[in-house]
Amino acid sequence: MVNLIDLNWLVRCQRQLKELADDPDYAEFIKQHLDDNTELRDELSYIYVRALNTLESMNKK
């Protein structure tokens, strides 16, 4: 059973991953790492897409 401390930690990690995916430098790192690990990419698909969107928006500038 998961306790509330664990849930709070997971929410914090999720928030930090979203913030990192919005940063172009970290978005590239996230993309490369998740490209190398397809199982993790499947679990974090929303982060992968967010990182791709960040990189795409930077390429348009």
Backbone torsions as a table, in degrees:
resi	resn	phi	psi	omega
1	MET	NA	139.2	-179.0
2	VAL	-91.0	133.6	178.3
3	ASN	-95.2	173.2	-175.7
4	LEU	-65.3	-31.9	178.2
5	ILE	-63.9	-42.6	177.8
6	ASP	-63.4	-40.9	179.2
7	LEU	-64.9	-41.4	177.9
8	ASN	-62.3	-40.6	178.9
9	TRP	-64.2	-42.6	178.9
10	LEU	-64.0	-40.1	177.8
11	VAL	-64.4	-41.9	178.7
12	ARG	-63.2	-43.0	178.7
13	CYS	-63.8	-41.1	179.1
14	GLN	-62.3	-43.2	179.6
15	ARG	-62.7	-42.4	-179.9
16	GLN	-67.1	-38.8	177.0
17	LEU	-62.8	-40.4	177.6
18	LYS	-62.4	-42.8	179.3
19	GLU	-63.9	-42.4	179.0
20	LEU	-65.2	-37.9	-179.8
21	ALA	-67.0	-21.8	178.2
22	ASP	-84.5	-12.2	178.1
23	ASP	-92.1	123.9	-175.0
24	PRO	-56.0	-39.5	-179.7
25	ASP	-66.5	-46.0	179.6
26	TYR	-73.2	-30.4	178.6
27	ALA	-60.7	-40.2	177.5
28	GLU	-64.6	-43.4	178.0
29	PHE	-61.2	-46.1	179.3
30	ILE	-60.9	-45.7	179.9
31	LYS	-59.3	-47.6	-179.5
32	GLN	-62.6	-43.8	-179.0
33	HIS	-65.2	-43.0	-179.0
34	LEU	-74.6	-26.5	172.7
35	ASP	-64.7	-33.7	-179.8
36	ASP	-77.8	-21.9	-176.4
37	ASN	-127.5	90.3	-174.2
38	THR	-67.0	-31.1	178.2
39	GLU	-64.9	-44.7	177.6
40	LEU	-66.6	-37.8	178.2
41	ARG	-61.0	-39.1	177.6
42	ASP	-63.8	-38.6	180.0
43	GLU	-72.4	-31.3	-176.9
44	LEU	-114.4	38.7	-175.5
45	SER	-59.2	-35.4	179.6
46	TYR	-66.4	-32.8	176.6
47	ILE	-73.6	-39.8	179.3
48	TYR	-61.2	-46.5	179.5
49	VAL	-64.9	-39.4	178.4
50	ARG	-63.1	-42.0	178.1
51	ALA	-65.2	-42.1	177.8
52	LEU	-61.3	-42.1	178.4
53	ASN	-63.4	-38.9	177.6
54	THR	-62.8	-46.2	-179.9
55	LEU	-65.3	-38.8	179.4
56	GLU	-65.5	-41.1	179.6
57	SER	-67.3	-31.0	177.3
58	MET	-71.8	-33.5	179.7
59	ASN	-71.6	-25.1	178.8
60	LYS	-75.9	-21.6	-177.3
61	LYS	-77.7	NA	NA
